[in-house]
């Protein structure tokens, strides 16, 4: 998601719209603008078009199930690699590079 695009889109909106969007994305973990039904439909359509929530990623699991790797591609062409590691004692850790 391009936060600069998001800021431009919601700039003319009432101030509470930013709080609705933050809650929907970062607390409720919504993956689709359409589920944020507290936003006007016209705004949701604009957000879908100009600020998509899709993540371009490939996910890989190792053979013993101890780690899950993801390669995330950003809009500028840069890549982020992540690994979720499950440990025997029940802990999980994440490495991001």
Secondary structure, DSSP 8 states (H G I E B T S, - for coil): --HHHHHHHHTTS-THHHHHHHIIIIIS--SSGGG-TTS-HHHHHHHHHHS----EEEEEE-TTSSEEEEEEE-TTS-EEEEEEEE-TTS-EEEEE-
